[in-house]
């Protein structure tokens, strides 16, 4: 059985913008498969909302735009590939 998710982009983006405006200090989270939408789709949207984006692990650092500070949620023994990454 297949589940297909359709997102109406304009209303969804408007909702995201409204929530972001009403939520000071919002920290977008883009991890794993991007909640089914894909990291490549969500990362630029998250970057519009904040200068910091939370990601799941150091293995996802490559997908974070260079002008955004990544916050890595999963502890890691190895140093990340980016010096600006915030490790938790």
Biotite code that builds the C-alpha atoms (Angstrom):
import biotite.structure as struc

atoms = struc.array([
    struc.Atom([0.000, 0.000, 0.000], chain_id="A", res_id=1, res_name="UNK", atom_name="CA", element="C"),
    struc.Atom([1.380, 3.386, -0.993], chain_id="A", res_id=2, res_name="UNK", atom_name="CA", element="C"),
    struc.Atom([0.655, 6.676, 0.692], chain_id="A", res_id=3, res_name="UNK", atom_name="CA", element="C"),
    struc.Atom([0.965, 9.793, -1.408], chain_id="A", res_id=4, res_name="UNK", atom_name="CA", element="C"),
    struc.Atom([1.296, 13.182, 0.240], chain_id="A", res_id=5, res_name="UNK", atom_name="CA", element="C"),
    struc.Atom([0.359, 16.232, -1.789], chain_id="A", res_id=6, res_name="UNK", atom_name="CA", element="C"),
    struc.Atom([1.258, 19.647, -0.458], chain_id="A", res_id=7, res_name="UNK", atom_name="CA", element="C"),
    struc.Atom([-0.288, 22.803, -1.835], chain_id="A", res_id=8, res_name="UNK", atom_name="CA", element="C"),
    struc.Atom([2.843, 24.910, -1.823], chain_id="A", res_id=9, res_name="UNK", atom_name="CA", element="C"),
    struc.Atom([1.449, 28.464, -1.618], chain_id="A", res_id=10, res_name="UNK", atom_name="CA", element="C"),
    struc.Atom([-0.862, 27.906, 1.392], chain_id="A", res_id=11, res_name="UNK", atom_name="CA", element="C"),
    struc.Atom([1.782, 25.765, 3.108], chain_id="A", res_id=12, res_name="UNK", atom_name="CA", element="C"),
    struc.Atom([4.474, 28.411, 2.653], chain_id="A", res_id=13, res_name="UNK", atom_name="CA", element="C"),
    struc.Atom([2.065, 31.123, 3.846], chain_id="A", res_id=14, res_name="UNK", atom_name="CA", element="C"),
    struc.Atom([1.350, 29.086, 6.972], chain_id="A", res_id=15, res_name="UNK", atom_name="CA", element="C"),
    struc.Atom([5.064, 28.565, 7.607], chain_id="A", res_id=16, res_name="UNK", atom_name="CA", element="C"),
    struc.Atom([5.716, 32.299, 7.230], chain_id="A", res_id=17, res_name="UNK", atom_name="CA", element="C"),
    struc.Atom([2.883, 33.131, 9.631], chain_id="A", res_id=18, res_name="UNK", atom_name="CA", element="C"),
    struc.Atom([4.086, 30.675, 12.270], chain_id="A", res_id=19, res_name="UNK", atom_name="CA", element="C"),
    struc.Atom([7.676, 31.910, 11.908], chain_id="A", res_id=20, res_name="UNK", atom_name="CA", element="C"),
    struc.Atom([6.555, 35.511, 12.352], chain_id="A", res_id=21, res_name="UNK", atom_name="CA", element="C"),
    struc.Atom([4.649, 34.604, 15.508], chain_id="A", res_id=22, res_name="UNK", atom_name="CA", element="C"),
    struc.Atom([7.466, 32.470, 16.952], chain_id="A", res_id=23, res_name="UNK", atom_name="CA", element="C"),
    struc.Atom([10.553, 34.470, 17.905], chain_id="A", res_id=24, res_name="UNK", atom_name="CA", element="C"),
    struc.Atom([13.629, 32.267, 18.191], chain_id="A", res_id=25, res_name="UNK", atom_name="CA", element="C"),
    struc.Atom([12.192, 29.598, 15.912], chain_id="A", res_id=26, res_name="UNK", atom_name="CA", element="C"),
    struc.Atom([14.742, 26.894, 15.104], chain_id="A", res_id=27, res_name="UNK", atom_name="CA", element="C"),
    struc.Atom([13.871, 24.923, 11.974], chain_id="A", res_id=28, res_name="UNK", atom_name="CA", element="C"),
    struc.Atom([14.686, 21.202, 12.034], chain_id="A", res_id=29, res_name="UNK", atom_name="CA", element="C"),
    struc.Atom([15.490, 19.315, 8.829], chain_id="A", res_id=30, res_name="UNK", atom_name="CA", element="C"),
    struc.Atom([16.664, 15.765, 9.404], chain_id="A", res_id=31, res_name="UNK", atom_name="CA", element="C"),
    struc.Atom([16.531, 12.293, 7.981], chain_id="A", res_id=32, res_name="UNK", atom_name="CA", element="C"),
    struc.Atom([14.542, 12.237, 4.777], chain_id="A", res_id=33, res_name="UNK", atom_name="CA", element="C"),
    struc.Atom([13.121, 15.706, 5.366], chain_id="A", res_id=34, res_name="UNK", atom_name="CA", element="C"),
    struc.Atom([9.897, 14.305, 6.808], chain_id="A", res_id=35, res_name="UNK", atom_name="CA", element="C"),
    struc.Atom([9.094, 12.737, 3.461], chain_id="A", res_id=36, res_name="UNK", atom_name="CA", element="C"),
    struc.Atom([9.531, 15.966, 1.529], chain_id="A", res_id=37, res_name="UNK", atom_name="CA", element="C"),
    struc.Atom([13.291, 15.618, 1.148], chain_id="A", res_id=38, res_name="UNK", atom_name="CA", element="C"),
    struc.Atom([16.080, 17.635, 2.689], chain_id="A", res_id=39, res_name="UNK", atom_name="CA", element="C"),
    struc.Atom([16.817, 19.303, -0.644], chain_id="A", res_id=40, res_name="UNK", atom_name="CA", element="C"),
    struc.Atom([13.274, 20.699, -0.656], chain_id="A", res_id=41, res_name="UNK", atom_name="CA", element="C"),
    struc.Atom([13.117, 21.770, 2.985], chain_id="A", res_id=42, res_name="UNK", atom_name="CA", element="C"),
    struc.Atom([16.634, 23.113, 3.553], chain_id="A", res_id=43, res_name="UNK", atom_name="CA", element="C"),
    struc.Atom([16.242, 26.315, 1.466], chain_id="A", res_id=44, res_name="UNK", atom_name="CA", element="C"),
    struc.Atom([12.875, 27.020, 3.091], chain_id="A", res_id=45, res_name="UNK", atom_name="CA", element="C"),
    struc.Atom([14.360, 26.541, 6.553], chain_id="A", res_id=46, res_name="UNK", atom_name="CA", element="C"),
    struc.Atom([17.276, 28.809, 5.615], chain_id="A", res_id=47, res_name="UNK", atom_name="CA", element="C"),
    struc.Atom([14.801, 31.599, 4.823], chain_id="A", res_id=48, res_name="UNK", atom_name="CA", element="C"),
    struc.Atom([13.450, 31.330, 8.366], chain_id="A", res_id=49, res_name="UNK", atom_name="CA", element="C"),
    struc.Atom([16.642, 31.236, 10.410], chain_id="A", res_id=50, res_name="UNK", atom_name="CA", element="C"),
    struc.Atom([20.399, 31.551, 10.272], chain_id="A", res_id=51, res_name="UNK", atom_name="CA", element="C"),
    struc.Atom([20.622, 28.279, 12.221], chain_id="A", res_id=52, res_name="UNK", atom_name="CA", element="C"),
    struc.Atom([19.077, 24.947, 11.225], chain_id="A", res_id=53, res_name="UNK", atom_name="CA", element="C"),
    struc.Atom([18.980, 21.836, 13.396], chain_id="A", res_id=54, res_name="UNK", atom_name="CA", element="C"),
    struc.Atom([19.948, 18.616, 11.631], chain_id="A", res_id=55, res_name="UNK", atom_name="CA", element="C"),
    struc.Atom([19.918, 15.036, 12.816], chain_id="A", res_id=56, res_name="UNK", atom_name="CA", element="C"),
    struc.Atom([23.560, 14.022, 12.565], chain_id="A", res_id=57, res_name="UNK", atom_name="CA", element="C"),
    struc.Atom([26.995, 15.017, 11.311], chain_id="A", res_id=58, res_name="UNK", atom_name="CA", element="C"),
    struc.Atom([26.262, 12.966, 8.192], chain_id="A", res_id=59, res_name="UNK", atom_name="CA", element="C"),
    struc.Atom([23.707, 15.596, 7.156], chain_id="A", res_id=60, res_name="UNK", atom_name="CA", element="C"),
    struc.Atom([26.118, 18.544, 7.314], chain_id="A", res_id=61, res_name="UNK", atom_name="CA", element="C"),
    struc.Atom([26.732, 18.507, 3.568], chain_id="A", res_id=62, res_name="UNK", atom_name="CA", element="C"),
    struc.Atom([23.115, 19.487, 2.903], chain_id="A", res_id=63, res_name="UNK", atom_name="CA", element="C"),
    struc.Atom([23.220, 22.645, 5.022], chain_id="A", res_id=64, res_name="UNK", atom_name="CA", element="C"),
    struc.Atom([23.814, 25.841, 3.023], chain_id="A", res_id=65, res_name="UNK", atom_name="CA", element="C"),
    struc.Atom([27.178, 27.466, 3.701], chain_id="A", res_id=66, res_name="UNK", atom_name="CA", element="C"),
    struc.Atom([25.635, 30.672, 5.044], chain_id="A", res_id=67, res_name="UNK", atom_name="CA", element="C"),
    struc.Atom([23.595, 28.791, 7.669], chain_id="A", res_id=68, res_name="UNK", atom_name="CA", element="C"),
    struc.Atom([24.903, 27.500, 11.006], chain_id="A", res_id=69, res_name="UNK", atom_name="CA", element="C"),
    struc.Atom([24.045, 23.826, 11.526], chain_id="A", res_id=70, res_name="UNK", atom_name="CA", element="C"),
    struc.Atom([23.070, 22.577, 14.977], chain_id="A", res_id=71, res_name="UNK", atom_name="CA", element="C"),
    struc.Atom([23.700, 18.819, 15.150], chain_id="A", res_id=72, res_name="UNK", atom_name="CA", element="C"),
    struc.Atom([21.137, 17.054, 17.359], chain_id="A", res_id=73, res_name="UNK", atom_name="CA", element="C"),
    struc.Atom([22.763, 13.622, 17.661], chain_id="A", res_id=74, res_name="UNK", atom_name="CA", element="C"),
    struc.Atom([25.966, 13.444, 19.714], chain_id="A", res_id=75, res_name="UNK", atom_name="CA", element="C"),
    struc.Atom([28.974, 12.269, 17.720], chain_id="A", res_id=76, res_name="UNK", atom_name="CA", element="C"),
    struc.Atom([32.456, 11.098, 18.608], chain_id="A", res_id=77, res_name="UNK", atom_name="CA", element="C"),
    struc.Atom([33.923, 12.415, 15.376], chain_id="A", res_id=78, res_name="UNK", atom_name="CA", element="C"),
    struc.Atom([34.431, 16.096, 14.724], chain_id="A", res_id=79, res_name="UNK", atom_name="CA", element="C"),
    struc.Atom([32.073, 17.501, 12.093], chain_id="A", res_id=80, res_name="UNK", atom_name="CA", element="C"),
    struc.Atom([33.244, 18.509, 8.650], chain_id="A", res_id=81, res_name="UNK", atom_name="CA", element="C"),
    struc.Atom([32.315, 22.131, 9.346], chain_id="A", res_id=82, res_name="UNK", atom_name="CA", element="C"),
    struc.Atom([33.951, 24.322, 11.939], chain_id="A", res_id=83, res_name="UNK", atom_name="CA", element="C"),
    struc.Atom([30.799, 26.396, 12.471], chain_id="A", res_id=84, res_name="UNK", atom_name="CA", element="C"),
    struc.Atom([28.602, 23.413, 13.414], chain_id="A", res_id=85, res_name="UNK", atom_name="CA", element="C"),
    struc.Atom([27.075, 23.529, 16.884], chain_id="A", res_id=86, res_name="UNK", atom_name="CA", element="C"),
    struc.Atom([27.359, 20.116, 18.505], chain_id="A", res_id=87, res_name="UNK", atom_name="CA", element="C"),
    struc.Atom([24.868, 19.054, 21.191], chain_id="A", res_id=88, res_name="UNK", atom_name="CA", element="C"),
])
